[in-house]
Amino acid sequence: METKSNSESLNKRGVTVDPKVAPFVPKTDHNPRDLRSWAKRTGFVSDYSGEAGTSGSEKFEPIDPVIVRTRHNNNNKGIEIQPVSHGGTVLDENVRKENEPVFALNPDGERKVGYRGNVNGNGSNGHGVSAVTPVPEENKNLVEGEVKVNLYEEGVEPVDGGGWKGPSELKCGLKENPGFVSLIYYGLQHYLSLAGSLVLIPLVMVPVMGGTDKDTATVISTMLFLSGIATILHSYFGTRLPLVQGSSFVYLAPALVIINAQEYRNLTEHKFRHIMRELQGAIIVGSIFQCILGFSGLMSILLRSINPVVVAPTVAAVGLAFFSYGFPLAGACLEITVPQIALVLFFTLYLRGISIFGRHLFRIYAVPLSVTIVWIFASFLTAGGVYNYKGCDPDIPSSNVLTDACRKHAYTMKHCRTDVSDALSTAAWVRIPYPLQWGIPIFHFRTSIIMVIVSLVASVDSVGTYGTASLQVNLRPPTRGVVSRGIALEGFCSILAGLWGSGTGSTTLTENVYTINATKVASRKVVELGAVFLILFSLIGKVGALLASIPQALAAAVLCFMWALTVALGLSTLQHGQSTSFRNMTIVGAALFLGMSVPAYFQQYQPESSLILPSYLLPYAAASSGPFHSGIKQLDFAINALMSMNMVVTLLVAFLLDNTVPGSRQERGVYIWSRPEDIAADEASPQSEYSLPKKFAWCCCWLKCLGV
């Protein structure tokens, strides 16, 4: 009688519960209004119902309901949906229609049914991705007329029993130790795949700052040193995800804005050191703000408003901001830059499936392999006299100011020749980076305000990377406290970057997502050992000097790919929400367009200088000549600078629209950061992976009161 009463109570919801009875077969004459009512109660939003988020449309075309059975939640939170497994009760083929889609879901409580993830009471599943997979093997592809529907997501594979295996199968998990030899190989592999992001920023910044080749080599060594230190600290005390910390492209645009300030354009003596000290002071102030944001718990509050619809266009704008720099500089030597771009795309896209000795070498080493090949090719061109001009000395620019012909070809020789850098001959074999190596930092209000806002953009970038990387390693997204802890540690590492003088702050590299996906290695030990190698390489001065001797045009060609990859990784964050929703498409489109167009308005004001800036630097000179004039020079510079940066405008527009335009949590793709009580109640929860090491946790107990 008790079982009967339970069944009757559940029949009011339209679902049969008794586990001994086969899952019910839905009526063929179901009422579309009943389906909409069910969707309204559960929060499920069908992609076929017209505009997402609406209560219902007269043009609503009903879809076949999901064939499921239910069970009671241990916490009495309602009914959860379980899959129909191969080994369990099988539907009667005489009752079920032929080719009728049957969906199955992982019964572990983490992933439930729903569009773009399960509706678990909060509007999303633990991962924020679709957990729907078909059960019967024969129904893998459904054919309706001439339309072939594949029910599996790209990158998601079925497993026996109809479960969900995750986005990818890892060769080495988070806590796995593959052995010493494999650790060395995987560690070097991990950082070689990130080589473009780690070492190319100084090749852009230092020449504009008036630094020598030796200065470029020193900054590269400093960046490698700080990246190794920050990565180890983040692995132990941050989110504990296998993420590399380093100089991010987020800080490159504001650095170029400060470098091109009017008061620095005509400096000739100690220009590099003066600008570097200015950058150091601004980075330190912005990093202190980031530390406060994390340790005070304010980041936990801010996370409620940071969703994939905000993260995606913001990160994409970071890459799009450099469209005026990339190919205009690479165009100086088309004979080497076009092959470089074509080669890295060919390796990444066309040869990505080719395996050599069981490893996808072309996909993993696309950047270092293509750079090596084209660099050798450029060396042959230089040695063959392609860049020799009559009466001109390749030693730039000592003798080339004598004749008009040499002045005409000086730009080409400077950016294309492989022998113009004297970094290798002047760099020491051993050099240890040390704090304040460029002098005492300079603190100004205008530059400090810029870096404070930029540190906020960097935090939003890192939030998206944390969530996406957790999916790659098959973990739940980190809790709000873990994210706050990671952001606070990034701020601390950026303070170190300001003290050492790397020119940019330290943050999580967005390209980590691509690296983990390409290498299938997500071990902490691998990342930590690779960080140790970075520190060792930073102490060898010749390593930084070798990297500093890469021709500038070749570096710009590589950055064209890296910035494009940043754009793609940013937009991929939309997969955690309803990317086909008209609301979301409009917000992302408006944010990106205004994020490009508004800065273009501020950048159209020509700089007031006797020097002629290269075309690719003009967009970063708007801070001194912008349209905003309040009479306060410091404030004018800060406002004009911020409004001339694409990522700042994009973040403002996306944040404002996403938090004011009505939309369901499922539609917005709200990141669900699990509550501590839920984690404790879930025995299968992998959140312990984010916990601090026991031998260090005792000294951080005071952070619990802040939720960190």
N, C-alpha and C positions, 0 to 999 in steps of 0.2 A: 504494500500500500504506500509505503514511503517512497519507493521508486516511482510509483505511478504519480504521486503528488508532485515530485520533482519534475517529471516529464511534462505534467500539465502546466506547471509554472513556466517552464521554458517554452512550451508551445505558444504561449502568448507572444513570445519574441519571434515566432516563426521558425524555430530550430528544434530538432529532436536531439536529445542528449544521451539517451541510454547507450552505453558503450557496447552492449551486446547486440544492439540492433544496427544494421547497416545504415550508413549515412543516407539521409532522406534525399529523394529525387525531387527537384523543384517542379512545380506545376508549369505546364506549357502555356496555360492561359493566365499567367500572372498579371497583376495590375501594375502598370508603370508607376502609379501614385504610391503604391505600397513600397516599391523599390526606392523611390525618392525619400519616403518617410524613414526607411531603414538607413539610408545614407545620411540623413539629417541627424539621426540619433547617434550613429557611430562616428560621424565626422568624415566618412569616406566621400571623396569628391571624384566623380567619374570624369575621365577625359573626353567622354562622348556626350557630356551634358551641355555642350555649348561653352559659354564663358565660365571658367572655374570660379567657385565662390558664390554663384547664384543659387537661390533656393530652389529653382526649378524652371524649366522652360517648356513652352507648349510644343516645341519642336524636339523634345527629348526623345531619343530613340533608345529604348531599353536594351540592355545587354543581358545575356544569360547569367543568372546569379551564380555565385561561387558555390560549388558543391563541397560542403564542409561538415564536420561534426564539432561539437564544442565540449569544453570541460570547465569546471569551476576553478577559479583562481584561488590559490592558497590564502591569499590576503583578502578574499571576499571582495575583490574590486570589479567583479562582473564576469563576463564570459569571454574566454579567449578562443581563438580559432585554431584548430589543429589540422594537419594534413591527412589526406587519405594515403596511407603508405602502401607500398607493394606487398609487404608482409602481412598487413592487417586485412580488414574487411574490404572486399573488392565489390565495386558496383556491378549490379546485374546488367549484363550487356543487352538483355532483352528490354530492359526498362530505359536505359540511357540511350539517348539519340546518338547516331553515328557521327563521329567527328566533333562531338560536343566538347568544348574545352573544359578540362578539369584542372584546377589549380591546387598546388600543394605548398605548404609553408613549413619552415623549420619549427619544430615544437618546443624549442628551448626557451621560449618566453622572450627572447631578445628581438626576434623578427616576426612580425605578424602581418596580417593582410592589410592592404591599402595601396593607394596610388602613390608611387615614390616612397614606399615604406608603409609600415603598419600604423594604424591608429590605435595607440595603446593607452588612450585616455589623455594623452598630452598632445596628440596630433601627429606623432611621428614615431618611428621605431628607434632602436638604440643607435643605428648607424645612419639613418636618414636616406638609405637607398632602397630600391625596390627589393623586397624579399620574396616575390611571387615567382614560383617556378612550377612548370608542369610536371605531373607525376607519370603518366603513361608514356613510355618511350615512343610508342607509335604515334602519339599526338604531338610530337616535338614540333612539327611544322603543320599548320592547318591551311587548307586551301579552300577558299570560298570564291567560286568562279575563277577569275584569273588573278586573284590577289593571294599571295603567299605570306602568311603571318608567322614570324618566328617569335615564340613566347619567351625565349631566353634572352636576358640582357647580354650585351657584348662584354666579354670578360668574366661572366658568371657561368659556371658549369654545374650540371646536375650531379648528384652523388646517389649512391644506392639508397633506396628508401625515400627518394624524393626530397631530400634535404637541400640545404644551401651551403656550398663550400666556401663562399666568399669571393672577393674580387679576383684573387689570383692565388696560386699555390707557391708558397715561399720555399726557397732552397734552405734558408737559414732563418729561424724564428727569432723573436725578440730576446729570449734568454739562452738561446742555443750557443754552444761553443764548438765550432766545426773542426777544431784542432789548430795547432800553432801555424803550420804551413798555410792552411786555408785562410786563417785569420789575416796573415800578411797579404796574401793575394787579394782577398775580398776587401781589405782595408785600402790598399792602393787602388783597386778597381773603383771603389766608391768615390774616392776623391778625384781620380782622373776623369770620371764622368762629369764632375762638377768643376773642372779646371777653368772653363770659360767664365764662370761666375766668381771664382776665387781670385783670379790674377789679372783680369783685363780692365778692371775699374781704374787702377793707377795709370794705365796706358792712355786713358781718356783724360783724367784729371791733371796729372803732374805737368805735361807739356803746356796746358792752358795756364797753369799757375806760374809758368816761367821756370820750372825746375829742370835740372840737368838729367842726363841719362843715369848718373849715379844716384840722384834723388829718387828717380823712378824705381831703381833696383832696391833702394832702402825701404821705400814705402811698400813694395811687394813683399819683401821679407817681413816687415812689420805686420802686414795683413795676414800672412801665413801663420805667424807666431800667435797673434790674437785669436785667429780662427781656431787654432788647436786648443788654446786655453779655454775659450768660450764653449767649444763643443764638449769638452770633458766636464766642465762645470754644469752644463745643461743636462748632460747624460746622468749626472748624479743628483743634482738638486733642482733641476727644472721639471719639465713634463716627463722626462725620462724616456721620451720617444727617440728613435734613432735618427735624429735630425742634426744636420751640420749647421753650425752658426758661422757667420762671416759677414763681410761687407756686402750689403744688399743694394740693388739698383734703386730701392726706395730713397736712399740718401744721395744718389748721384745727381738728380735734377736740382735739389736745393743747394748742393755743393757748387754746381756750375753757376747757379744764380748768384751766390755769394762771391765766387771767384770773378765773375764779370761785373761786379759793382763798379760804378764809375770811378771811385777814388782809388781803385787798384789797377785800372787799365794803363795808366801812364807811369806806374812804378817801374823802376829799372833796377834798383839796388835792393837785394834781399827780398824780392817780391814773393818768392816761393815760401820762405820761412814766415813772412808776415801773414800771408793768407792762410797758411797751415795753422798758425796760432789762433787766428780768428775762427777757423773751423773747429779747432779743439775746444775753445770756450763755448761755442754754440752747442756742440755735441754733448758736452758735460751737462749743461743746463737742461737740454731736452731729455737726457738720460735720467737725470734726477727726477724729473716729472714722471717718466715712465716707471721708475722704481716706486714712487708714491702711488701711482695708479694701480700697481700690482699688489704691493704690501698692505695698502690701506683697505683693500677689498672693493674699491671703486670699480675695478675691472669686472667684478662679478655682477655689479649692477648694470654696467654698460653692455655686458654680453646679452642681456635681454633684448637689446635693440640691434644687435649685430647679427644679421642673417645672411644666408647665401646670396640673396638679392642685393645686399650691400657689399659683401666681400667680392663677388665676381667682377662687377665693373671697376671697382677700385684697384684690384690687382691688375686687371687688363689695362687700365690707364697708365700703370707704372711702365709697362712695355711700350704702349703707344706714344708715350711722351717723347721718345727718342727717334721718332720717324724722321725728323728733320736733321738728325745727326748721323744716323746709320749709313745709308747709301750715298748721301752727298760727300761724305769723307771717303767712303770706299770707292767712289767714282774716280778718284785720283789715279788709280791703277787697275783699270778694268781687266787687264790681262791676268791678274792674280786674284782679284776679289770675286769676279764672276765664277771662275772655277771653284773657289773656296765655298761660296754659297751653294753652288750646284752639287758639290761633292758631299757636303754635310747633309743636305737634304736627301741625296741619293742613298747615303749610308743609313740615315735614320728611317726613311720611308720604304725604299725599294729593296734594300738588303736587310731589313730588320728581322726577317724570318729565317735568314741563312745562319746555320749553326756550324761552327768550326770547333772540333774537339769538345762538342757538347755545350758550347757557349756562344751566345749571340754577340760576337765581338764587334760587328759593325754598328749594332744598335747601342751598345754600352760605351764604346770608345769613338763614337762618331766625331766628336769635337777634337780630341787630341790627335786622332789618326788623320783627319782631314787637314788640320793645321800643319802637322809634320810633313805631309805630302806636298802641300802648296808652298810651305816655307822652303823646302828643298828646291822646288821648281823656281821660286823667286831668287834663290841663291844662284842658280844656273843663269837666270836672266841677268842678274847683276854682274856675274863673272864674265858673261858673254858680251858685255858692253851695251846692252839694250838701253841702260840709263846713263850712258856716258855722252856728254855733250862737249863739243869742241871749245876748248879754253876754259872749261868749268871744272872745278875741283869738287869731288863728292863730299869733301869735308864741309858740311853745311854749318853756318852760312859765311865762313871766313872770307873766301875769295869770290863768292858769287855776287857780291854787290858791285863789282867793278864794271860789268857789262850788262846791257839790257837782256841779251840772250841768256846769260846765266841766271839773272833774276827771274826770267820767264820759266826756266826749268828747275829752279831751286825747290819749288813746292813738290814737284814730282819726285825729285831725287830724295827729298827728306822723308816722304811717306812711302816710297816704294823700294828703295835700296835696302839690302839686308846688312850692309857694312857701315852704315852711318852712325850706329850706336857705339859708343866707347864704354858701355857699362861693363862688359867683360874684362876689359883691360884695366879699368880703374877700381873695380870692386875688390874688397878684401876676401880672402878665403873664409875667414871666420869673423862673424860680427854678431853680437848679441843685442837685439833691440832693447831699449831701456826707456823708462818714463821720461817725459819732458825732453826728448832728444832734439826737438826743434825749438825749444824755449818755453817760457811761461805762457800759458793760454791767455788770450785776450777775450774779455767779456763785453759784449754790446747788447743792448736791449733788442735792437732790430733783428739781429741774427739769432738771438736766443728764442724769440717768439717764433721764428720760422721753424727752428728745430723742435720746439715743443709740439707744434702741430704735426710736423713730419713724424715724430715719435708716435703720435696717435695713429697715423696712417700705417706705420710699421707694425703697430700692435694689431690692427685690423687684418693686415696681411698675414701675420703669424697665427691669428685665430683660425683663419681659413686653412692654413697649412697644417695646423694641429689636427683639425677635424678630418681632412682628407688623408693625412698620413696615418691616422688611427685606423681608417678603413683598409689601407694597404697592408697593415700588419695584423689585421683581423682582431682589432680591439674595439670596444665601445669608445665613443668620443670622450675625451677627458672632462672631468667635472669642472664646475666654475672655479673651485679652489685650485685645482691643478693648473688651469689656464692662467689664473692670477699669479700663481707661483712662477710659471714659465715667463710671463711678461715681466715680472719683477726682476727675474734673473737676467733677462735680455737687457733691461735697463742697466743693471750692474755691469754687465759685460761691455755695454756701450760707454759707460764711464771709463772703463779700462782703455777702450779704443780712443777716447778723448785724451786720456793722460799719455798714452804711448804715441798718439799722433798718426793714425792711419788715414785720416781725411774723411772717413765715414763712420757711422755707427755700426754696431753689430746686431744682427737679427737673424731669424731663421730664414734660410734660403728657400724660396718657393720651388726651386728646381729639384729639391729633395724628393718631391712626389714623383717626378719623372725618373729620378735615379733609382728609387726603391722599386718602381714598376719595371724598370729595364733590367736591373741586376737580380731581382727577386731575393735580395739579401736585406734583412731588417734586424740584424743582431746589434745589440748595444756594444758588445765587445769589439765588433768589427769597426764601428764608428770611432770608438775610443782609441783603438790601436792606430787607425788612420790618422787621428788627431795627433797622436804622439809622433808619427812620421812627419806631419806638417811642422811641428815644433822643431824637429831635428833639421828639416830642410831649411827652415827659416834662419837657422844659425850658420848655414853655409852661404856666404855672400854670393858665391858664383851662381847659385841656383836662381836667386832673384835677378841677378844680372842677365842670365840667359833668357829668362822670361821677359825682361825689360827690352831686350833687343829685337823682339817681334816687330816687324814693320807696322806702322800705325794703320795703314790702309787694310792690311790683313787682319788686324785686331778689330777694326770696324766691321769687316765682313763677317767675322765670327759673332760679333755682338748683334748683327742683324738677325741671326738665327736665335741667339739667346733671348733677345727681347721679344721675338715672335713666339718663342716657347713660353715666356712669361704671360703673354696675352692669352695663349691657348689654355694654360693651366688656370689662369684666373677665371675665364669663362666656363671651364669645366666644373667649377663649383656650383653652377646652376643645376647640376644633376641632383643635388640634394633638395631641391624644391620642384615646383611644377614649372618647368621651363617653357611649356606651351601655353601657360596662362597668359591671357591678354594683359592682365595687370602687371605681371612680372616682366613681360616683353617690353611693355611701354616704359616701365621704370628703368630697366637696364638700357634701353635705347636712348631715353632722354638723358640719363646720367652720362652715358658715353659721348653723346653728341655735344651736350653742353660742356662736358669736361674737356672736349677738344676745341669747341668754338669760343667759349668765354676766354680762355687763355690766349687764343689767337687775337682777340680784340686787345688785350693788354700788351701782347707782344708786337703789335703793329707800330708802336711808338719807337722811333729810331733812337738809338743811344746817342747822347751828346758827348762825343769824343773825337779827338783829332786822329785817333787810330781807326783803321778800317778793320772791323771784326769779320772773321770768316762767316759765311752764310749760316753754317750749322751752329754757330754760337749766338746769333742774333736773338733767338727766342728766349735766351737766358739773360738778356741784358735789359729786360723790361722793368726790373725792379727800380732802377735809377731814373727811368723816364716814363713810367706808366701814367695813366690818366687820373689816378687818385691823388688829390692834393688837399691836405687838411691844415697845412702850415707847420706840422710837426714832422721833421724829416725822418726821424726814426720810425714813426708810425707809417708814414707814406711808403717808405722802403719795404716794410714788413707786409703791408696790405697788397701793394703792387706785386711783390714777390710771390705771395701765397696765391693770389688770383691768377698768376701767370703759370702756375704748376697744374698740370692736367689731373694728377691724382687727387689733389686737395679739392678741386671743384667737383670732381666726380664723386668723391666721398660725401661731400656736403649735400649734393643733389639726391644721391641714392639713399642716404640716411634719412633725409627729410621726407622723401616720398614714401619709402617703405614703412616708416613709422606713423604716417598720417593717412595713407590710403587704406581703406578697409580690406581685409583679406584674412582667410583662415590660417591657422598655424601650419596646417599641412601645405597650403598653397604657398606660403612664404618660405617654407623649408626651415622652420625655426629649429635651431640646434637644441636638442634636448639634453641638458646637462643633468645627469642623474643626481638625485638627492642622497645624502649620506645614509639615511635610514633605509632607502631602497637598496643601496649597495650592500648593506649589512644583511638584509633579508634575502638577498639573492646569492645562494651558495655557489652558483656557477659564474658569478660576475668576475671578469678579469681585471677589475679596477685596481686590484692590488699591484698590478704592473706599474701603476703610476706612483705607488707609495715610495717614500724616501727610504734609503738603506737604513736598516735597524741601528747600525752603529753611529749614524748621523741623526736619526730621527729624534733622539732624546734632547738634543740641543736646539731643536726647532719646535718644541712643544708650544712655545709662546705664540707661534703663528696660527694655532688652531682657533684662537679667539677672533682672528681676522678672517677665518674661512679659507686660509691659504695652506 
